[in-house]
């Protein structure tokens, strides 16, 4: 018996490239004003023609995720931080309940991933977390901080050795698209929580890893509630 079958949505090939680049921007992995790779590199990476890639870039430019500059030093660039913040706030204000559901999903998956990662992490995982932690300390802008935090959370997700959890966290971070912080504070409260989570991973303390993840989740809930209230 077939159950839960849904009609397949027709998708143009360029739409998959658009979604992939948007996800990188939403999660903070692509920074504002960052230049995208050359057309040949991008088309090879996506396995599409350069004509199809140009259509994807046109859609991204129309939706204000990127700007295409002309000339010898031109090319496609991620939009600036102000523009991306406007896009993020507009997206949440249009569907605040959807953003809350993403946070619900992330809080469940991140706690589960932290539990298993504390048990299963290896030296390579700890190296990735340490590098992300260093980037957090070095961040001077909101986008840099967001990128470092995403890299840390993805390292924890991969350390869980559960591909479904890892994929879920990656999808959740890409779906949420929180606006950037205005100012990066030295030794902010979240620094202490990430430090606590890192030490729990290092010592393989499962209970402490779960508690640290819950503390991060509480800050995430606080952020999304503040954003949805101001957007209302």
C-alpha atoms as an extended CHARMM CRD file, in Angstrom:
* protein
*
       232  EXT
         1         1  UNK       CA              0.0000000000        0.0000000000        0.0000000000  PROA      1               0.0000000000
         2         2  UNK       CA              1.2920000000        3.4290000000       -0.9330000000  PROA      2               0.0000000000
         3         3  UNK       CA              0.9390000000        5.9640000000        1.8540000000  PROA      3               0.0000000000
         4         4  UNK       CA              1.6970000000        9.6520000000        2.0820000000  PROA      4               0.0000000000
         5         5  UNK       CA              2.4460000000       10.0730000000       -1.6170000000  PROA      5               0.0000000000
         6         6  UNK       CA              2.4110000000       13.7110000000       -2.7190000000  PROA      6               0.0000000000
         7         7  UNK       CA              2.5260000000       15.2190000000       -6.1780000000  PROA      7               0.0000000000
         8         8  UNK       CA              6.0560000000       16.0490000000       -7.2750000000  PROA      8               0.0000000000
         9         9  UNK       CA              6.7360000000       19.7290000000       -7.7940000000  PROA      9               0.0000000000
        10        10  UNK       CA              8.2810000000       20.5300000000      -11.1570000000  PROA      10              0.0000000000
        11        11  UNK       CA             11.5460000000       22.3560000000      -10.5870000000  PROA      11              0.0000000000
        12        12  UNK       CA             13.6900000000       24.1120000000      -13.1440000000  PROA      12              0.0000000000
        13        13  UNK       CA             17.3470000000       23.1250000000      -12.8740000000  PROA      13              0.0000000000
        14        14  UNK       CA             18.4000000000       26.7050000000      -12.1980000000  PROA      14              0.0000000000
        15        15  UNK       CA             16.0360000000       26.7190000000       -9.1990000000  PROA      15              0.0000000000
        16        16  UNK       CA             18.1530000000       24.0830000000       -7.4610000000  PROA      16              0.0000000000
        17        17  UNK       CA             21.2290000000       26.3100000000       -7.8420000000  PROA      17              0.0000000000
        18        18  UNK       CA             19.2480000000       29.2930000000       -6.5060000000  PROA      18              0.0000000000
        19        19  UNK       CA             18.1770000000       27.2810000000       -3.4540000000  PROA      19              0.0000000000
        20        20  UNK       CA             21.7090000000       26.0360000000       -2.8010000000  PROA      20              0.0000000000
        21        21  UNK       CA             23.2080000000       29.5440000000       -2.7830000000  PROA      21              0.0000000000
        22        22  UNK       CA             20.3330000000       30.9230000000       -0.6930000000  PROA      22              0.0000000000
        23        23  UNK       CA             20.8930000000       28.1820000000        1.9010000000  PROA      23              0.0000000000
        24        24  UNK       CA             24.5620000000       29.1420000000        2.1950000000  PROA      24              0.0000000000
        25        25  UNK       CA             23.5930000000       32.7790000000        2.7130000000  PROA      25              0.0000000000
        26        26  UNK       CA             20.8050000000       31.9690000000        5.1900000000  PROA      26              0.0000000000
        27        27  UNK       CA             23.1030000000       29.8210000000        7.3370000000  PROA      27              0.0000000000
        28        28  UNK       CA             25.8070000000       32.4900000000        7.3010000000  PROA      28              0.0000000000
        29        29  UNK       CA             28.3640000000       30.3880000000        5.4480000000  PROA      29              0.0000000000
        30        30  UNK       CA             28.5520000000       32.9520000000        2.6490000000  PROA      30              0.0000000000
        31        31  UNK       CA             29.3840000000       36.3700000000        4.0660000000  PROA      31              0.0000000000
        32        32  UNK       CA             27.9080000000       39.7100000000        2.9640000000  PROA      32              0.0000000000
        33        33  UNK       CA             29.8800000000       41.3050000000        0.1160000000  PROA      33              0.0000000000
        34        34  UNK       CA             31.6910000000       38.0070000000       -0.5080000000  PROA      34              0.0000000000
        35        35  UNK       CA             32.5000000000       37.3490000000       -4.1310000000  PROA      35              0.0000000000
        36        36  UNK       CA             31.0620000000       34.1180000000       -5.4960000000  PROA      36              0.0000000000
        37        37  UNK       CA             33.3350000000       31.7420000000       -7.4130000000  PROA      37              0.0000000000
        38        38  UNK       CA             33.7600000000       32.2440000000      -11.1520000000  PROA      38              0.0000000000
        39        39  UNK       CA             30.9760000000       31.0530000000      -13.4610000000  PROA      39              0.0000000000
        40        40  UNK       CA             32.9820000000       28.0520000000      -14.6400000000  PROA      40              0.0000000000
        41        41  UNK       CA             33.6500000000       26.8990000000      -11.0800000000  PROA      41              0.0000000000
        42        42  UNK       CA             30.0400000000       27.3560000000      -10.0250000000  PROA      42              0.0000000000
        43        43  UNK       CA             28.6190000000       25.6030000000      -13.0700000000  PROA      43              0.0000000000
        44        44  UNK       CA             31.0350000000       22.6920000000      -12.5680000000  PROA      44              0.0000000000
        45        45  UNK       CA             30.1410000000       22.4690000000       -8.8690000000  PROA      45              0.0000000000
        46        46  UNK       CA             26.4120000000       22.3570000000       -9.5850000000  PROA      46              0.0000000000
        47        47  UNK       CA             26.7800000000       20.1930000000      -12.6930000000  PROA      47              0.0000000000
        48        48  UNK       CA             24.8320000000       22.6620000000      -14.8420000000  PROA      48              0.0000000000
        49        49  UNK       CA             25.5480000000       24.6750000000      -17.9590000000  PROA      49              0.0000000000
        50        50  UNK       CA             26.7630000000       28.2520000000      -17.7210000000  PROA      50              0.0000000000
        51        51  UNK       CA             23.5300000000       29.3740000000      -19.4060000000  PROA      51              0.0000000000
        52        52  UNK       CA             21.5290000000       27.7210000000      -16.6180000000  PROA      52              0.0000000000
        53        53  UNK       CA             23.8450000000       29.2060000000      -13.9960000000  PROA      53              0.0000000000
        54        54  UNK       CA             23.3550000000       32.7060000000      -15.4120000000  PROA      54              0.0000000000
        55        55  UNK       CA             19.5920000000       32.2550000000      -15.0670000000  PROA      55              0.0000000000
        56        56  UNK       CA             20.1020000000       31.2830000000      -11.4070000000  PROA      56              0.0000000000
        57        57  UNK       CA             22.2610000000       34.3640000000      -10.8250000000  PROA      57              0.0000000000
        58        58  UNK       CA             19.6200000000       36.5340000000      -12.5000000000  PROA      58              0.0000000000
        59        59  UNK       CA             16.9500000000       35.2070000000      -10.1150000000  PROA      59              0.0000000000
        60        60  UNK       CA             19.2180000000       35.7350000000       -7.0970000000  PROA      60              0.0000000000
        61        61  UNK       CA             19.9380000000       39.3020000000       -8.2210000000  PROA      61              0.0000000000
        62        62  UNK       CA             16.2500000000       40.0600000000       -8.7330000000  PROA      62              0.0000000000
        63        63  UNK       CA             15.4740000000       38.7570000000       -5.2410000000  PROA      63              0.0000000000
        64        64  UNK       CA             18.3340000000       40.9480000000       -3.8720000000  PROA      64              0.0000000000
        65        65  UNK       CA             20.4530000000       38.1090000000       -2.4950000000  PROA      65              0.0000000000
        66        66  UNK       CA             23.3500000000       39.0550000000       -4.7520000000  PROA      66              0.0000000000
        67        67  UNK       CA             24.5030000000       41.9320000000       -6.9090000000  PROA      67              0.0000000000
        68        68  UNK       CA             26.3660000000       41.4890000000      -10.1620000000  PROA      68              0.0000000000
        69        69  UNK       CA             29.1040000000       44.0310000000      -10.7790000000  PROA      69              0.0000000000
        70        70  UNK       CA             30.4820000000       44.7580000000      -14.2060000000  PROA      70              0.0000000000
        71        71  UNK       CA             34.0480000000       45.2420000000      -15.3310000000  PROA      71              0.0000000000
        72        72  UNK       CA             37.3830000000       43.4890000000      -14.8480000000  PROA      72              0.0000000000
        73        73  UNK       CA             36.9250000000       43.2490000000      -11.0610000000  PROA      73              0.0000000000
        74        74  UNK       CA             33.2390000000       42.4990000000      -11.3690000000  PROA      74              0.0000000000
        75        75  UNK       CA             31.2000000000       39.3650000000      -10.9640000000  PROA      75              0.0000000000
        76        76  UNK       CA             28.4770000000       38.1120000000       -8.6120000000  PROA      76              0.0000000000
        77        77  UNK       CA             28.7650000000       39.2860000000       -4.9920000000  PROA      77              0.0000000000
        78        78  UNK       CA             26.6090000000       38.4720000000       -1.9850000000  PROA      78              0.0000000000
        79        79  UNK       CA             24.5220000000       41.4990000000       -1.0070000000  PROA      79              0.0000000000
        80        80  UNK       CA             25.6670000000       43.7010000000        1.8620000000  PROA      80              0.0000000000
        81        81  UNK       CA             24.7330000000       43.0390000000        5.4900000000  PROA      81              0.0000000000
        82        82  UNK       CA             22.0140000000       45.7120000000        5.5970000000  PROA      82              0.0000000000
        83        83  UNK       CA             20.2280000000       44.2850000000        2.5710000000  PROA      83              0.0000000000
        84        84  UNK       CA             20.4310000000       40.7000000000        3.8830000000  PROA      84              0.0000000000
        85        85  UNK       CA             19.1540000000       41.8020000000        7.2960000000  PROA      85              0.0000000000
        86        86  UNK       CA             16.1590000000       43.4320000000        5.5960000000  PROA      86              0.0000000000
        87        87  UNK       CA             15.5030000000       40.2150000000        3.6520000000  PROA      87              0.0000000000
        88        88  UNK       CA             15.7290000000       38.1260000000        6.8280000000  PROA      88              0.0000000000
        89        89  UNK       CA             13.3700000000       40.3870000000        8.7930000000  PROA      89              0.0000000000
        90        90  UNK       CA             10.8970000000       40.5260000000        5.9110000000  PROA      90              0.0000000000
        91        91  UNK       CA             10.9430000000       36.7290000000        5.6250000000  PROA      91              0.0000000000
        92        92  UNK       CA             10.2470000000       36.2400000000        9.3460000000  PROA      92              0.0000000000
        93        93  UNK       CA              7.5690000000       38.9580000000        9.4670000000  PROA      93              0.0000000000
        94        94  UNK       CA              5.6840000000       37.2620000000        6.6260000000  PROA      94              0.0000000000
        95        95  UNK       CA              5.6450000000       33.8670000000        8.3420000000  PROA      95              0.0000000000
        96        96  UNK       CA              6.5490000000       34.1570000000       12.0440000000  PROA      96              0.0000000000
        97        97  UNK       CA              4.8840000000       30.8360000000       12.8890000000  PROA      97              0.0000000000
        98        98  UNK       CA              7.0380000000       29.0610000000       10.3120000000  PROA      98              0.0000000000
        99        99  UNK       CA             10.1870000000       30.5370000000       11.8760000000  PROA      99              0.0000000000
       100       100  UNK       CA              9.0570000000       29.3320000000       15.3110000000  PROA      100             0.0000000000
       101       101  UNK       CA              8.5230000000       25.8080000000       13.9610000000  PROA      101             0.0000000000
       102       102  UNK       CA             12.0750000000       25.8050000000       12.5960000000  PROA      102             0.0000000000
       103       103  UNK       CA             13.3720000000       26.8070000000       16.0370000000  PROA      103             0.0000000000
       104       104  UNK       CA             11.3420000000       23.9940000000       17.6210000000  PROA      104             0.0000000000
       105       105  UNK       CA             12.9430000000       21.5430000000       15.2100000000  PROA      105             0.0000000000
       106       106  UNK       CA             16.4480000000       22.8960000000       15.7850000000  PROA      106             0.0000000000
       107       107  UNK       CA             16.1770000000       22.7640000000       19.5610000000  PROA      107             0.0000000000
       108       108  UNK       CA             15.2670000000       19.0840000000       19.4140000000  PROA      108             0.0000000000
       109       109  UNK       CA             17.9040000000       18.0780000000       16.8660000000  PROA      109             0.0000000000
       110       110  UNK       CA             20.7510000000       20.1420000000       18.3620000000  PROA      110             0.0000000000
       111       111  UNK       CA             20.2590000000       18.6560000000       21.8250000000  PROA      111             0.0000000000
       112       112  UNK       CA             20.1640000000       15.1320000000       20.3860000000  PROA      112             0.0000000000
       113       113  UNK       CA             23.2470000000       15.8020000000       18.2580000000  PROA      113             0.0000000000
       114       114  UNK       CA             25.1590000000       17.1750000000       21.2590000000  PROA      114             0.0000000000
       115       115  UNK       CA             24.3280000000       14.0540000000       23.2650000000  PROA      115             0.0000000000
       116       116  UNK       CA             25.6490000000       11.6700000000       20.6120000000  PROA      116             0.0000000000
       117       117  UNK       CA             28.5610000000       13.8910000000       19.6150000000  PROA      117             0.0000000000
       118       118  UNK       CA             29.8880000000       13.9080000000       23.1790000000  PROA      118             0.0000000000
       119       119  UNK       CA             29.9600000000       10.1360000000       23.0400000000  PROA      119             0.0000000000
       120       120  UNK       CA             31.1900000000        9.6270000000       19.4650000000  PROA      120             0.0000000000
       121       121  UNK       CA             33.4050000000       12.6160000000       18.5860000000  PROA      121             0.0000000000
       122       122  UNK       CA             36.9390000000       11.9960000000       17.3340000000  PROA      122             0.0000000000
       123       123  UNK       CA             40.0970000000       14.1810000000       17.1870000000  PROA      123             0.0000000000
       124       124  UNK       CA             39.1640000000       15.5250000000       13.7500000000  PROA      124             0.0000000000
       125       125  UNK       CA             35.7920000000       16.6810000000       15.0950000000  PROA      125             0.0000000000
       126       126  UNK       CA             37.4520000000       18.4070000000       18.0390000000  PROA      126             0.0000000000
       127       127  UNK       CA             39.8270000000       20.1670000000       15.6470000000  PROA      127             0.0000000000
       128       128  UNK       CA             36.8860000000       21.5250000000       13.6290000000  PROA      128             0.0000000000
       129       129  UNK       CA             35.1700000000       22.7630000000       16.7920000000  PROA      129             0.0000000000
       130       130  UNK       CA             38.3720000000       24.3610000000       18.0440000000  PROA      130             0.0000000000
       131       131  UNK       CA             38.8770000000       26.1560000000       14.7150000000  PROA      131             0.0000000000
       132       132  UNK       CA             35.2920000000       27.4250000000       14.7820000000  PROA      132             0.0000000000
       133       133  UNK       CA             35.7680000000       28.5650000000       18.3680000000  PROA      133             0.0000000000
       134       134  UNK       CA             38.8630000000       30.5250000000       17.3150000000  PROA      134             0.0000000000
       135       135  UNK       CA             36.8520000000       32.1840000000       14.5340000000  PROA      135             0.0000000000
       136       136  UNK       CA             34.2280000000       33.1900000000       17.1090000000  PROA      136             0.0000000000
       137       137  UNK       CA             36.8810000000       34.9120000000       19.2110000000  PROA      137             0.0000000000
       138       138  UNK       CA             38.2990000000       36.6720000000       16.1600000000  PROA      138             0.0000000000
       139       139  UNK       CA             34.9400000000       37.8170000000       14.7560000000  PROA      139             0.0000000000
       140       140  UNK       CA             34.5560000000       41.5800000000       14.6140000000  PROA      140             0.0000000000
       141       141  UNK       CA             31.2180000000       41.7200000000       12.7690000000  PROA      141             0.0000000000
       142       142  UNK       CA             27.8330000000       40.0840000000       13.1560000000  PROA      142             0.0000000000
       143       143  UNK       CA             28.1640000000       38.1000000000        9.8980000000  PROA      143             0.0000000000
       144       144  UNK       CA             31.5830000000       36.7310000000       10.9060000000  PROA      144             0.0000000000
       145       145  UNK       CA             30.1970000000       35.6860000000       14.2740000000  PROA      145             0.0000000000
       146       146  UNK       CA             27.1930000000       33.9670000000       12.6660000000  PROA      146             0.0000000000
       147       147  UNK       CA             29.4670000000       32.0810000000       10.2550000000  PROA      147             0.0000000000
       148       148  UNK       CA             31.6890000000       30.8500000000       13.1190000000  PROA      148             0.0000000000
       149       149  UNK       CA             28.7180000000       29.7030000000       15.1970000000  PROA      149             0.0000000000
       150       150  UNK       CA             27.2640000000       27.8400000000       12.2100000000  PROA      150             0.0000000000
       151       151  UNK       CA             30.5880000000       26.1020000000       11.5870000000  PROA      151             0.0000000000
       152       152  UNK       CA             30.7130000000       25.0350000000       15.2500000000  PROA      152             0.0000000000
       153       153  UNK       CA             27.1520000000       23.6880000000       15.2210000000  PROA      153             0.0000000000
       154       154  UNK       CA             27.7590000000       21.8030000000       11.9610000000  PROA      154             0.0000000000
       155       155  UNK       CA             30.9070000000       20.2530000000       13.4610000000  PROA      155             0.0000000000
       156       156  UNK       CA             28.8770000000       19.0480000000       16.4570000000  PROA      156             0.0000000000
       157       157  UNK       CA             26.1860000000       17.7240000000       14.1070000000  PROA      157             0.0000000000
       158       158  UNK       CA             28.7090000000       15.7300000000       12.0640000000  PROA      158             0.0000000000
       159       159  UNK       CA             30.3410000000       14.4320000000       15.2610000000  PROA      159             0.0000000000
       160       160  UNK       CA             27.0260000000       12.7970000000       16.2090000000  PROA      160             0.0000000000
       161       161  UNK       CA             27.7210000000       10.2290000000       13.4700000000  PROA      161             0.0000000000
       162       162  UNK       CA             24.0410000000       10.3550000000       12.6110000000  PROA      162             0.0000000000
       163       163  UNK       CA             23.5760000000       11.6070000000        9.0500000000  PROA      163             0.0000000000
       164       164  UNK       CA             19.8700000000       12.2750000000        9.6180000000  PROA      164             0.0000000000
       165       165  UNK       CA             20.5970000000       14.5370000000       12.5810000000  PROA      165             0.0000000000
       166       166  UNK       CA             23.4220000000       16.2500000000       10.7110000000  PROA      166             0.0000000000
       167       167  UNK       CA             21.2420000000       16.8610000000        7.6670000000  PROA      167             0.0000000000
       168       168  UNK       CA             18.3970000000       18.0930000000        9.8560000000  PROA      168             0.0000000000
       169       169  UNK       CA             20.5880000000       20.6700000000       11.6010000000  PROA      169             0.0000000000
       170       170  UNK       CA             22.0270000000       21.8420000000        8.2980000000  PROA      170             0.0000000000
       171       171  UNK       CA             18.5010000000       22.2010000000        6.8910000000  PROA      171             0.0000000000
       172       172  UNK       CA             17.2560000000       23.9830000000       10.0160000000  PROA      172             0.0000000000
       173       173  UNK       CA             20.0870000000       26.5260000000       10.0220000000  PROA      173             0.0000000000
       174       174  UNK       CA             19.5300000000       27.1680000000        6.3120000000  PROA      174             0.0000000000
       175       175  UNK       CA             15.7700000000       27.5300000000        6.7990000000  PROA      175             0.0000000000
       176       176  UNK       CA             15.8800000000       29.9160000000        9.7390000000  PROA      176             0.0000000000
       177       177  UNK       CA             17.7920000000       32.8810000000        8.2460000000  PROA      177             0.0000000000
       178       178  UNK       CA             18.1690000000       35.0460000000       11.3320000000  PROA      178             0.0000000000
       179       179  UNK       CA             19.2880000000       38.6630000000       10.8440000000  PROA      179             0.0000000000
       180       180  UNK       CA             22.8260000000       39.5730000000       11.8730000000  PROA      180             0.0000000000
       181       181  UNK       CA             23.7030000000       41.0160000000       15.2500000000  PROA      181             0.0000000000
       182       182  UNK       CA             24.5140000000       44.6950000000       15.2090000000  PROA      182             0.0000000000
       183       183  UNK       CA             27.4920000000       44.5320000000       17.5360000000  PROA      183             0.0000000000
       184       184  UNK       CA             29.8500000000       41.7130000000       18.5010000000  PROA      184             0.0000000000
       185       185  UNK       CA             30.6020000000       41.7790000000       22.2090000000  PROA      185             0.0000000000
       186       186  UNK       CA             33.8420000000       40.4330000000       23.6330000000  PROA      186             0.0000000000
       187       187  UNK       CA             33.1700000000       37.6270000000       26.1290000000  PROA      187             0.0000000000
       188       188  UNK       CA             29.4300000000       37.6390000000       25.4810000000  PROA      188             0.0000000000
       189       189  UNK       CA             27.2020000000       35.1830000000       27.3760000000  PROA      189             0.0000000000
       190       190  UNK       CA             27.0450000000       32.9320000000       24.3120000000  PROA      190             0.0000000000
       191       191  UNK       CA             30.8650000000       32.6390000000       24.3680000000  PROA      191             0.0000000000
       192       192  UNK       CA             30.6380000000       31.0040000000       27.7760000000  PROA      192             0.0000000000
       193       193  UNK       CA             27.9780000000       28.5780000000       26.5420000000  PROA      193             0.0000000000
       194       194  UNK       CA             29.9930000000       27.5630000000       23.4730000000  PROA      194             0.0000000000
       195       195  UNK       CA             33.0690000000       27.1370000000       25.7010000000  PROA      195             0.0000000000
       196       196  UNK       CA             31.0180000000       24.9600000000       28.0280000000  PROA      196             0.0000000000
       197       197  UNK       CA             29.7830000000       22.8370000000       25.1210000000  PROA      197             0.0000000000
       198       198  UNK       CA             33.3010000000       22.4730000000       23.7570000000  PROA      198             0.0000000000
       199       199  UNK       CA             34.6410000000       21.3210000000       27.1290000000  PROA      199             0.0000000000
       200       200  UNK       CA             31.7650000000       18.8450000000       27.4330000000  PROA      200             0.0000000000
       201       201  UNK       CA             32.7330000000       17.4150000000       24.0360000000  PROA      201             0.0000000000
       202       202  UNK       CA             36.3740000000       17.2660000000       25.0390000000  PROA      202             0.0000000000
       203       203  UNK       CA             35.6270000000       15.4350000000       28.2980000000  PROA      203             0.0000000000
       204       204  UNK       CA             32.8400000000       13.3590000000       26.6990000000  PROA      204             0.0000000000
       205       205  UNK       CA             30.4320000000       14.5180000000       29.3850000000  PROA      205             0.0000000000
       206       206  UNK       CA             27.0570000000       13.6730000000       27.8530000000  PROA      206             0.0000000000
       207       207  UNK       CA             24.9060000000       15.3290000000       30.5300000000  PROA      207             0.0000000000
       208       208  UNK       CA             26.8990000000       18.5560000000       30.3240000000  PROA      208             0.0000000000
       209       209  UNK       CA             26.7490000000       18.4970000000       26.5080000000  PROA      209             0.0000000000
       210       210  UNK       CA             22.9660000000       18.2510000000       26.6390000000  PROA      210             0.0000000000
       211       211  UNK       CA             22.7380000000       21.0320000000       29.2320000000  PROA      211             0.0000000000
       212       212  UNK       CA             24.9850000000       23.3010000000       27.1360000000  PROA      212             0.0000000000
       213       213  UNK       CA             22.9130000000       22.6390000000       24.0270000000  PROA      213             0.0000000000
       214       214  UNK       CA             19.7570000000       23.4940000000       25.9750000000  PROA      214             0.0000000000
       215       215  UNK       CA             21.3750000000       26.7710000000       27.0580000000  PROA      215             0.0000000000
       216       216  UNK       CA             22.1060000000       27.6240000000       23.4170000000  PROA      216             0.0000000000
       217       217  UNK       CA             18.5400000000       26.6910000000       22.5170000000  PROA      217             0.0000000000
       218       218  UNK       CA             17.2160000000       29.0470000000       25.1940000000  PROA      218             0.0000000000
       219       219  UNK       CA             19.1850000000       31.9250000000       23.6540000000  PROA      219             0.0000000000
       220       220  UNK       CA             17.8510000000       30.9870000000       20.2180000000  PROA      220             0.0000000000
       221       221  UNK       CA             14.2870000000       31.0680000000       21.5290000000  PROA      221             0.0000000000
       222       222  UNK       CA             14.9370000000       34.4570000000       23.0860000000  PROA      222             0.0000000000
       223       223  UNK       CA             16.2850000000       35.8190000000       19.7970000000  PROA      223             0.0000000000
       224       224  UNK       CA             13.4030000000       34.5620000000       17.6500000000  PROA      224             0.0000000000
       225       225  UNK       CA             10.7690000000       35.8120000000       20.1110000000  PROA      225             0.0000000000
       226       226  UNK       CA             12.3520000000       39.2600000000       20.1640000000  PROA      226             0.0000000000
       227       227  UNK       CA             12.4940000000       39.3540000000       16.3700000000  PROA      227             0.0000000000
       228       228  UNK       CA              8.8850000000       38.1980000000       15.8910000000  PROA      228             0.0000000000
       229       229  UNK       CA              7.6380000000       40.7260000000       18.4620000000  PROA      229             0.0000000000
       230       230  UNK       CA              9.4340000000       43.6120000000       16.7480000000  PROA      230             0.0000000000
       231       231  UNK       CA              8.2920000000       42.3890000000       13.3160000000  PROA      231             0.0000000000
       232       232  UNK       CA              4.6340000000       42.1920000000       14.3820000000  PROA      232             0.0000000000
